[in-house]
Amino acid sequence: MHNASTFAGKKYRDRNHIASAYDRFAEQEEYRSKKGMHRIEAGLIEYLLQKYLSDKKTIIDIGAGPGIYASWLANRGSTVELVDVSERCLKLAAYRAEQSSLENKMSFRVGDAAELYFEEDESFDGALCLGPIYHAADVEDTQDMLREAYRILRPDGFYILNCANPFPWIKVVAASGEFKVAEESLDEIAQRGYCVLDGNGSEFGSFLCTSDAMKTFLIETGFYVINHFGSKGVFQNCDLSTINKFDQDALRQAQQLLIKTSTIFEYITQSEFLFFVAKKV
C-alpha cells in the first residue's frame, strides 16, 4: 500500500482531521452502510455502477472507504484502484479483498481526491467518487477534485459522484447545533449554489452544493452531465427503524422504488445527498 502520511497546504486545511476521524471510525463505516437509509441507497448506487461502470476494465474509486463498492466492481471483472485519505479504511478494504480472493483485482493507495499526482493522464475507464466532495475545504477544492477526475479518465469514461445538498442539510443537521452556517444568509447560499458549514467544534466542516451548481462545475470542467439523482427518492420521511426491519424481498422492492423516484425533481431538492453521472467528452 502506497502511503502519504500527511496532507499539507491551503487546500488541505481539514485533510489530516478527516483522515484521523475515518481511521478511528473505519469499522463503523462498513456497519453504517448496512443500516437505515443506507440499505436502500445501496440499491441506487449498485444500479448506477451496473449501468455505467460494470463493463469498464480499469476503475478508480476515490474516497473508497472500506471498499464496499470497489469489491462489488471487482467481483464483476473490473480492476479497481482504491484511493482514500484513511489508511485504516484501506487496510479494511485490503482485508475484504483477501477474504474474497480479489487481491489481484484491487490495489490501494493513500491519497487525496484533489491531488492525484501519482496517477497518469487518461489511465482509467471509469471513476467513482462517493464522499470526498462533501469534505472539500471550499469551492476551489471541489473544482480541483473534478479536474483531477477529468484528467485521469480516458475519453468517454464515466464519472459517478455525490455531494451534499445545502438546504436539506441545513434543515436536518445545522439546526441540531452540530454545524453552523458561516456569516451568510440562506438567500446568499441559494443564489451562489454552495456553502461551507463550519464544524462548530467538530473536526471538520462540510461543503454543500446544489444540483444546479454541481452540474455547472462539471460542465465547466469538460464533463457532459448524463443525469442526477436524489438519495432518498420517495423515502424522504421513512422511519429508519422500519427500514432496518425489512427482509430481503422488502428491501429489494424498496431499492427498486428508490431508483424509480430518485429523478423526480421534488425528491431531488429534498434529498440530503445528490448523485451525478457524467461523461468525459
Residue frames as qw, qx, qy, qz and C-alpha x, y, z in Angstrom:
[[0.000, 0.888, 0.460, 0.000, 0.00, 0.00, 0.00],
 [0.391, 0.416, -0.027, 0.821, 1.40, 3.36, -1.00],
 [0.388, -0.705, -0.484, 0.343, 1.36, 5.81, 1.87],
 [0.197, 0.528, -0.034, 0.825, 1.31, 9.59, 2.21],
 [0.381, -0.340, -0.717, 0.474, 1.18, 10.33, 5.92],
 [0.034, -0.592, -0.354, 0.723, 0.11, 13.99, 5.87],
 [0.317, 0.681, 0.487, 0.446, -1.79, 16.42, 3.67],
 [0.335, -0.511, -0.149, 0.777, -0.46, 19.97, 3.77],
 [0.134, 0.129, 0.396, 0.899, -1.12, 23.34, 2.16],
 [0.316, 0.084, 0.184, -0.927, -4.08, 25.67, 1.97],
 [0.618, -0.011, -0.522, -0.588, -6.26, 23.20, 0.04],
 [0.669, -0.125, -0.731, 0.051, -5.86, 20.58, 2.74],
 [0.166, -0.480, 0.412, -0.756, -6.68, 22.55, 5.88],
 [0.769, -0.248, 0.246, -0.535, -9.05, 19.77, 7.00],
 [0.773, 0.278, -0.538, -0.190, -7.48, 16.65, 5.46],
 [0.281, 0.267, -0.831, 0.399, -5.45, 15.38, 8.40],
 [0.429, -0.052, 0.535, -0.726, -8.50, 15.74, 10.65],
 [0.811, 0.203, -0.143, -0.530, -10.64, 13.87, 8.13],
 [0.627, 0.317, -0.711, 0.037, -8.07, 11.08, 7.80],
 [0.016, 0.221, -0.786, 0.577, -7.82, 10.80, 11.58],
 [0.610, 0.024, 0.326, -0.722, -11.59, 10.66, 12.02],
 [0.853, 0.245, -0.272, -0.372, -12.07, 7.96, 9.38],
 [0.404, 0.345, -0.811, 0.245, -9.14, 5.99, 10.81],
 [0.219, -0.133, 0.716, -0.650, -10.96, 5.91, 14.15],
 [0.635, 0.233, 0.414, -0.609, -14.37, 5.09, 12.73],
 [0.264, 0.340, -0.752, -0.500, -13.39, 2.84, 9.81],
 [0.005, -0.140, -0.988, 0.057, -15.21, -0.19, 11.16],
 [0.266, 0.516, 0.540, -0.609, -18.33, 1.91, 11.75],
 [0.304, 0.441, -0.377, -0.756, -18.30, 2.99, 8.09],
 [0.260, 0.043, -0.909, -0.324, -18.92, -0.58, 6.99],
 [0.005, -0.362, -0.855, 0.370, -21.52, -1.15, 9.72],
 [0.227, 0.487, 0.195, -0.820, -23.29, 2.11, 8.83],
 [0.274, 0.250, -0.613, -0.698, -23.68, 1.01, 5.21],
 [0.262, -0.173, -0.939, -0.143, -25.91, -1.85, 6.34],
 [0.077, -0.482, -0.695, 0.528, -28.31, 0.23, 8.44],
 [0.163, 0.665, 0.289, -0.669, -31.20, 2.60, 7.88],
 [0.532, 0.768, 0.036, -0.356, -31.50, 4.53, 4.64],
 [0.020, -0.631, 0.711, 0.310, -28.07, 3.32, 3.54],
 [0.507, 0.063, 0.860, 0.019, -29.59, -0.13, 2.95],
 [0.543, 0.698, 0.449, -0.126, -31.96, 1.30, 0.36],
 [0.159, 0.895, -0.268, -0.320, -29.48, 3.81, -1.06],
 [0.410, -0.382, 0.775, 0.294, -27.10, 0.92, -1.82],
 [0.600, 0.431, 0.671, 0.065, -29.60, -0.27, -4.42],
 [0.348, 0.924, 0.065, -0.143, -29.42, 3.06, -6.26],
 [0.149, -0.771, 0.561, 0.260, -25.62, 3.07, -6.17],
 [0.521, -0.111, 0.820, 0.209, -25.39, -0.51, -7.45],
 [0.565, 0.683, 0.461, -0.049, -27.87, 0.35, -10.19],
 [0.211, 0.939, -0.201, -0.183, -25.58, 3.20, -11.31],
 [0.334, -0.557, 0.728, 0.220, -22.49, 1.01, -11.10],
 [0.629, 0.201, 0.745, 0.096, -24.15, -1.73, -13.12],
 [0.507, 0.798, 0.322, -0.061, -25.36, 0.67, -15.80],
 [0.262, 0.949, -0.174, 0.015, -22.24, 2.81, -16.21],
 [0.104, -0.764, 0.634, -0.057, -19.16, 1.09, -14.77],
 [0.840, -0.198, 0.489, -0.127, -19.61, -2.69, -14.62],
 [0.875, 0.418, 0.171, 0.175, -18.20, -3.22, -18.13],
 [0.180, 0.919, -0.324, 0.136, -15.17, -0.97, -17.57],
 [0.849, 0.155, -0.408, 0.298, -11.76, -2.66, -17.33],
 [0.488, 0.003, -0.410, 0.771, -9.98, -0.15, -15.09],
 [0.302, -0.818, -0.335, -0.358, -11.76, 1.92, -12.44],
 [0.283, 0.201, -0.507, 0.789, -10.55, 4.27, -9.73],
 [0.454, -0.712, -0.527, -0.099, -12.62, 4.51, -6.53],
 [0.234, 0.415, -0.276, 0.835, -11.74, 7.88, -4.99],
 [0.424, -0.317, 0.390, -0.754, -12.71, 8.03, -1.32],
 [0.590, 0.024, -0.763, -0.262, -13.17, 4.26, -1.35],
 [0.640, -0.474, 0.308, -0.520, -13.50, 3.82, 2.41],
 [0.584, -0.299, 0.747, -0.106, -13.58, 0.13, 3.38],
 [0.031, 0.279, -0.814, -0.509, -14.05, -0.88, -0.27],
 [0.549, 0.304, 0.670, -0.396, -17.71, -1.86, -0.36],
 [0.647, 0.678, 0.123, -0.326, -18.38, -0.71, -3.93],
 [0.175, 0.672, -0.685, -0.219, -14.85, -1.40, -5.16],
 [0.345, -0.125, 0.927, -0.078, -15.40, -5.02, -4.17],
 [0.630, 0.508, 0.467, -0.356, -18.73, -5.03, -6.00],
 [0.493, 0.771, -0.262, -0.305, -16.97, -3.85, -9.18],
 [0.015, -0.542, 0.836, 0.085, -14.02, -6.21, -8.80],
 [0.552, 0.079, 0.800, -0.222, -16.42, -9.13, -8.39],
 [0.663, 0.637, 0.322, -0.225, -17.76, -8.27, -11.84],
 [0.830, 0.315, 0.220, 0.405, -14.37, -8.29, -13.51],
 [0.204, 0.931, -0.086, 0.291, -13.05, -4.74, -13.22],
 [0.665, -0.019, -0.334, 0.668, -9.59, -3.90, -11.94],
 [0.238, -0.908, -0.240, -0.247, -10.09, -1.25, -9.26],
 [0.448, 0.201, -0.402, 0.773, -7.64, 1.13, -7.61],
 [0.416, -0.792, -0.447, 0.004, -8.87, 2.38, -4.24],
 [0.318, 0.363, -0.228, 0.845, -7.74, 5.82, -3.03],
 [0.474, -0.781, -0.382, -0.139, -8.59, 7.22, 0.39],
 [0.014, 0.761, -0.378, 0.528, -7.15, 9.61, 2.98],
 [0.708, -0.489, 0.371, -0.348, -7.71, 6.96, 5.66],
 [0.264, 0.435, -0.860, -0.028, -5.05, 4.26, 5.82],
 [0.360, -0.028, 0.832, -0.421, -7.21, 2.31, 8.25],
 [0.716, 0.416, 0.205, -0.521, -10.12, 2.19, 5.81],
 [0.576, 0.573, -0.527, -0.249, -7.82, 0.93, 3.09],
 [0.022, -0.320, 0.927, -0.192, -6.48, -1.79, 5.35],
 [0.574, 0.198, 0.639, -0.473, -10.05, -2.97, 5.91],
 [0.693, 0.568, -0.113, -0.430, -10.62, -2.87, 2.16],
 [0.319, 0.532, -0.781, -0.080, -7.47, -4.93, 1.59],
 [0.294, -0.099, 0.891, -0.330, -8.67, -7.48, 4.14],
 [0.684, 0.404, 0.333, -0.507, -12.04, -7.62, 2.35],
 [0.574, 0.612, -0.440, -0.320, -10.24, -8.20, -0.96],
 [0.080, 0.396, -0.910, 0.091, -8.14, -11.01, 0.51],
 [0.455, 0.078, 0.773, -0.435, -11.16, -12.72, 2.06],
 [0.693, 0.535, 0.250, -0.414, -12.99, -12.56, -1.27],
 [0.710, 0.002, 0.527, 0.468, -9.97, -13.67, -3.33],
 [0.388, 0.878, 0.248, 0.129, -9.97, -10.30, -5.10],
 [0.462, -0.722, 0.173, 0.484, -6.48, -9.17, -4.14],
 [0.486, -0.016, 0.549, 0.680, -5.34, -9.43, -7.78],
 [0.155, 0.674, 0.564, 0.452, -8.21, -7.17, -8.90],
 [0.250, -0.943, -0.186, -0.121, -7.77, -4.41, -6.31],
 [0.588, 0.166, -0.270, 0.744, -4.91, -2.07, -5.37],
 [0.385, -0.837, -0.367, 0.128, -4.72, 0.53, -2.62],
 [0.464, 0.303, -0.091, 0.828, -3.20, 3.97, -2.25],
 [0.243, -0.715, -0.408, 0.514, -3.41, 6.62, 0.45],
 [0.268, 0.121, 0.308, 0.905, -4.12, 9.86, -1.34],
 [0.147, 0.515, 0.382, -0.753, -6.40, 12.83, -1.83],
 [0.495, 0.619, 0.604, 0.077, -9.12, 13.42, -4.42],
 [0.172, 0.964, 0.044, -0.197, -7.90, 16.97, -5.14],
 [0.099, 0.796, -0.575, -0.160, -4.35, 15.95, -6.00],
 [0.956, 0.032, 0.291, -0.013, -3.99, 12.55, -7.66],
 [0.133, 0.836, -0.478, -0.233, -0.43, 13.37, -8.71],
 [0.405, -0.334, 0.846, 0.095, 0.52, 9.68, -8.69],
 [0.656, 0.424, 0.622, -0.059, -1.96, 8.87, -11.47],
 [0.273, -0.097, 0.536, 0.793, -1.12, 9.31, -15.15],
 [0.419, 0.322, -0.068, -0.846, -3.38, 11.20, -17.55],
 [0.758, 0.228, -0.283, -0.541, -6.18, 9.16, -19.16],
 [0.132, 0.335, -0.924, 0.129, -5.37, 5.99, -17.21],
 [0.275, 0.175, 0.853, -0.407, -8.87, 4.84, -16.14],
 [0.093, -0.314, -0.759, -0.563, -12.06, 3.82, -17.96],
 [0.420, -0.699, -0.448, -0.368, -14.29, 4.89, -15.07],
 [0.198, 0.237, -0.526, 0.792, -14.19, 6.79, -11.79],
 [0.500, -0.645, -0.564, -0.126, -16.26, 6.62, -8.62],
 [0.214, 0.255, -0.377, 0.864, -16.17, 9.42, -6.04],
 [0.522, -0.634, -0.480, -0.308, -18.65, 8.97, -3.18],
 [0.640, -0.640, -0.301, 0.299, -17.78, 11.18, -0.24],
 [0.562, -0.107, -0.024, 0.820, -14.73, 13.37, -0.90],
 [0.098, 0.513, 0.278, 0.806, -16.62, 16.32, -2.37],
 [0.447, -0.789, -0.262, -0.330, -18.67, 16.96, 0.77],
 [0.709, -0.558, -0.062, 0.428, -15.36, 17.05, 2.66],
 [0.513, 0.518, 0.096, 0.677, -13.91, 19.70, 0.32],
 [0.360, -0.351, -0.321, 0.803, -12.46, 22.74, 2.05],
 [0.200, 0.598, 0.075, -0.772, -14.04, 25.23, -0.38],
 [0.727, 0.607, 0.167, -0.276, -15.26, 25.62, -3.94],
 [0.312, 0.745, -0.570, -0.148, -11.72, 25.69, -5.36],
 [0.332, -0.312, 0.882, -0.121, -11.00, 22.38, -3.62],
 [0.706, 0.350, 0.547, -0.283, -14.15, 20.90, -5.20],
 [0.594, 0.755, -0.142, -0.238, -13.12, 22.12, -8.64],
 [0.021, 0.629, -0.775, -0.056, -9.67, 20.59, -8.16],
 [0.550, -0.036, 0.815, -0.177, -11.31, 17.23, -7.41],
 [0.713, 0.578, 0.310, -0.248, -13.38, 17.42, -10.60],
 [0.381, 0.807, -0.414, -0.182, -10.37, 18.45, -12.69],
 [0.216, -0.468, 0.857, -0.009, -8.31, 15.56, -11.36],
 [0.665, 0.218, 0.689, -0.189, -11.08, 13.07, -12.15],
 [0.625, 0.743, 0.040, -0.236, -11.35, 14.51, -15.66],
 [0.125, 0.770, -0.608, -0.144, -7.59, 14.34, -16.17],
 [0.284, -0.330, 0.900, -0.024, -7.18, 10.68, -15.24],
 [0.706, 0.354, 0.547, -0.277, -10.25, 9.44, -17.15],
 [0.314, 0.012, 0.710, 0.630, -9.94, 8.21, -20.70],
 [0.335, 0.084, -0.258, -0.902, -12.23, 9.80, -23.32],
 [0.655, -0.198, -0.503, -0.528, -15.82, 8.56, -22.95],
 [0.363, -0.052, -0.822, 0.435, -15.08, 7.44, -19.37],
 [0.444, -0.686, -0.422, -0.392, -17.92, 7.68, -16.87],
 [0.171, 0.230, -0.539, 0.792, -17.68, 9.55, -13.56],
 [0.526, -0.611, -0.545, -0.231, -20.13, 8.79, -10.74],
 [0.253, 0.174, -0.461, 0.832, -20.01, 11.18, -7.79],
 [0.321, -0.739, -0.588, -0.073, -22.11, 12.57, -5.00],
 [0.161, 0.316, -0.259, 0.898, -22.35, 15.76, -2.99],
 [0.118, -0.466, -0.718, 0.503, -24.28, 17.10, -0.02],
 [0.018, 0.649, 0.507, 0.567, -27.37, 19.21, -0.80],
 [0.128, 0.281, -0.342, 0.887, -27.35, 22.53, 1.14],
 [0.450, -0.356, 0.048, -0.818, -30.90, 23.14, 2.30],
 [0.868, -0.278, -0.366, -0.189, -31.85, 19.63, 3.48],
 [0.674, 0.033, -0.485, 0.556, -28.53, 19.50, 5.35],
 [0.007, 0.320, -0.268, 0.909, -29.01, 22.91, 6.91],
 [0.654, -0.368, -0.144, -0.645, -32.51, 21.90, 7.99],
 [0.917, -0.217, -0.328, -0.066, -31.61, 18.49, 9.40],
 [0.781, -0.027, -0.322, 0.534, -28.04, 18.88, 10.64],
 [0.237, 0.365, -0.188, 0.880, -27.30, 22.54, 11.24],
 [0.498, -0.583, -0.144, -0.625, -30.50, 23.04, 13.22],
 [0.857, -0.362, -0.350, 0.109, -29.20, 20.49, 15.74],
 [0.321, -0.917, 0.235, 0.014, -26.29, 22.80, 16.57],
 [0.868, -0.148, 0.309, 0.359, -23.67, 20.37, 15.26],
 [0.493, 0.219, 0.317, 0.780, -22.82, 22.75, 12.40],
 [0.061, 0.782, 0.280, -0.554, -23.37, 26.41, 11.70],
 [0.554, 0.688, 0.291, 0.367, -23.63, 28.47, 8.53],
 [0.545, -0.292, -0.049, 0.785, -20.69, 30.85, 8.41],
 [0.063, -0.540, -0.051, 0.838, -21.80, 34.50, 8.27],
 [0.136, 0.057, -0.587, -0.796, -24.13, 34.29, 5.31],
 [0.597, 0.160, 0.325, -0.715, -27.83, 34.20, 4.70],
 [0.619, 0.207, 0.758, 0.015, -29.84, 31.43, 3.12],
 [0.523, 0.812, 0.150, -0.213, -30.65, 33.76, 0.23],
 [0.069, 0.798, -0.554, -0.228, -26.95, 34.17, -0.49],
 [0.440, -0.207, 0.870, 0.084, -26.46, 30.41, -0.44],
 [0.630, 0.513, 0.568, -0.131, -29.39, 29.92, -2.80],
 [0.398, 0.880, -0.107, -0.237, -28.03, 32.50, -5.23],
 [0.007, -0.698, 0.701, 0.149, -24.49, 31.12, -5.22],
 [0.877, 0.143, -0.364, -0.277, -25.48, 27.44, -5.04],
 [0.788, 0.013, -0.520, 0.331, -22.95, 26.27, -2.46],
 [0.329, -0.825, 0.243, -0.391, -21.65, 26.93, 1.05],
 [0.513, 0.202, -0.747, 0.372, -19.31, 25.57, 3.69],
 [0.669, -0.668, -0.184, -0.268, -20.73, 24.54, 7.04],
 [0.053, 0.636, -0.635, 0.435, -18.26, 25.20, 9.85],
 [0.558, -0.053, -0.819, 0.125, -17.62, 22.28, 12.16],
 [0.479, -0.660, 0.012, -0.579, -18.63, 24.33, 15.23],
 [0.521, -0.576, 0.565, -0.279, -16.20, 22.44, 17.45],
 [0.954, 0.076, 0.289, 0.005, -16.14, 19.18, 15.49],
 [0.654, -0.301, 0.434, 0.542, -13.12, 18.10, 13.47],
 [0.181, -0.044, 0.538, 0.822, -14.13, 19.40, 10.06],
 [0.443, 0.402, 0.199, -0.776, -16.92, 21.13, 8.21],
 [0.561, 0.329, 0.744, 0.151, -18.86, 20.18, 5.11],
 [0.070, 0.245, -0.396, -0.882, -19.00, 21.59, 1.59],
 [0.440, 0.479, 0.712, -0.265, -22.62, 21.68, 0.37],
 [0.013, 0.251, -0.512, -0.822, -23.64, 22.17, -3.25],
 [0.657, 0.387, 0.306, -0.570, -26.98, 22.35, -5.10],
 [0.748, 0.253, 0.580, 0.200, -27.66, 20.17, -8.14],
 [0.457, 0.877, 0.124, 0.085, -27.55, 23.17, -10.47],
 [0.139, -0.892, 0.423, 0.070, -24.23, 24.38, -9.09],
 [0.635, -0.309, 0.684, 0.184, -22.65, 20.92, -9.33],
 [0.711, 0.520, 0.445, 0.161, -23.86, 20.49, -12.90],
 [0.250, 0.962, -0.109, 0.029, -22.27, 23.85, -13.73],
 [0.379, -0.712, 0.580, 0.116, -18.97, 22.81, -12.13],
 [0.741, 0.022, 0.649, 0.172, -18.97, 19.52, -14.07],
 [0.596, 0.738, 0.287, 0.134, -19.74, 21.22, -17.39],
 [0.036, 0.961, -0.273, -0.021, -17.05, 23.86, -16.79],
 [0.557, -0.498, 0.645, 0.161, -14.57, 21.05, -16.15],
 [0.240, 0.388, -0.717, -0.527, -15.43, 19.48, -19.51],
 [0.216, 0.129, 0.960, -0.125, -17.84, 16.74, -18.49],
 [0.437, -0.209, -0.481, -0.730, -21.19, 16.02, -20.12],
 [0.345, -0.080, 0.692, -0.629, -23.78, 15.52, -17.36],
 [0.250, -0.131, -0.885, -0.371, -25.94, 12.50, -18.11],
 [0.534, -0.594, -0.480, -0.363, -28.27, 12.59, -15.11],
 [0.032, 0.326, -0.621, 0.712, -28.58, 13.34, -11.43],
 [0.600, -0.368, -0.694, -0.154, -30.49, 11.68, -8.61],
 [0.414, -0.630, 0.289, -0.590, -31.76, 12.31, -5.09],
 [0.173, 0.301, -0.905, 0.245, -30.51, 9.88, -2.46],
 [0.286, 0.080, 0.775, -0.558, -33.87, 9.26, -0.80],
 [0.197, -0.219, -0.757, -0.583, -36.50, 9.38, -3.53],
 [0.533, -0.510, -0.402, -0.542, -39.93, 8.63, -2.12],
 [0.724, -0.356, -0.523, 0.275, -38.39, 7.62, 1.23],
 [0.124, 0.633, -0.178, 0.743, -37.90, 11.20, 2.46],
 [0.420, -0.499, 0.349, -0.672, -39.70, 10.72, 5.77],
 [0.853, -0.080, -0.499, -0.134, -39.49, 6.96, 6.18],
 [0.644, -0.683, 0.287, -0.193, -38.85, 5.71, 9.71],
 [0.295, 0.618, -0.729, 0.019, -35.32, 4.29, 9.85],
 [0.419, -0.227, 0.819, -0.320, -36.22, 1.61, 12.36],
 [0.810, 0.361, 0.286, -0.363, -38.79, 0.33, 9.87],
 [0.588, 0.671, -0.434, -0.124, -36.15, 0.11, 7.14],
 [0.071, -0.520, 0.829, -0.191, -33.88, -1.88, 9.46],
 [0.619, 0.010, 0.699, -0.357, -36.63, -4.50, 9.77],
 [0.700, 0.495, -0.227, -0.462, -37.03, -5.04, 6.02],
 [0.814, -0.097, 0.550, 0.163, -36.38, -8.61, 4.91],
 [0.356, -0.222, 0.588, 0.691, -34.55, -9.18, 1.62],
 [0.225, 0.539, 0.720, 0.375, -37.71, -9.14, -0.51],
 [0.078, -0.925, -0.340, 0.153, -38.96, -5.91, 1.08],
 [0.359, -0.653, 0.257, 0.615, -35.50, -4.38, 0.74],
 [0.363, 0.069, 0.667, 0.648, -35.28, -5.21, -2.98],
 [0.109, 0.750, 0.611, 0.227, -38.72, -3.69, -3.57],
 [0.226, -0.901, -0.128, 0.348, -37.72, -0.56, -1.66],
 [0.414, -0.408, 0.437, 0.686, -34.49, -0.25, -3.66],
 [0.288, 0.363, 0.694, 0.551, -36.41, -0.50, -6.94],
 [0.040, -0.885, -0.464, -0.011, -38.85, 2.16, -5.74],
 [0.336, -0.754, 0.104, 0.554, -35.96, 4.45, -4.87],
 [0.400, -0.070, 0.588, 0.699, -34.46, 4.00, -8.32],
 [0.160, 0.603, 0.674, 0.395, -37.79, 4.91, -9.93],
 [0.163, -0.925, -0.342, -0.020, -38.37, 8.01, -7.80],
 [0.597, -0.473, 0.028, 0.647, -34.80, 9.33, -7.41],
 [0.322, 0.129, 0.364, 0.864, -35.01, 11.52, -10.54],
 [0.091, -0.807, -0.544, -0.212, -38.25, 13.28, -9.57],
 [0.219, 0.605, -0.132, 0.754, -37.46, 16.98, -9.06],
 [0.547, -0.699, 0.018, -0.461, -39.30, 17.31, -5.75],
 [0.927, -0.356, -0.016, 0.115, -37.38, 14.40, -4.25],
 [0.683, 0.343, -0.129, 0.632, -34.05, 15.64, -5.60],
 [0.007, -0.692, 0.129, -0.710, -34.48, 19.00, -3.89],
 [0.688, -0.608, 0.091, -0.385, -35.39, 17.31, -0.58],
 [0.955, -0.035, -0.205, 0.212, -32.57, 14.75, -0.52],
 [0.485, -0.814, 0.219, 0.233, -29.57, 15.33, 1.74],
 [0.425, -0.395, 0.637, 0.508, -27.27, 13.79, -0.87],
 [0.647, 0.654, -0.033, -0.392, -27.22, 14.08, -4.65],
 [0.688, -0.136, 0.612, 0.365, -25.70, 11.64, -7.14],
 [0.406, 0.758, -0.208, -0.467, -24.43, 12.55, -10.59],
 [0.797, 0.093, 0.495, 0.334, -23.37, 10.57, -13.65],
 [0.220, 0.871, -0.206, -0.388, -21.07, 12.45, -16.03],
 [0.889, 0.245, 0.267, 0.281, -19.01, 11.50, -19.06],
 [0.321, -0.590, 0.325, 0.666, -15.66, 12.79, -20.24],
 [0.645, 0.677, 0.348, 0.075, -16.03, 14.23, -23.73]]
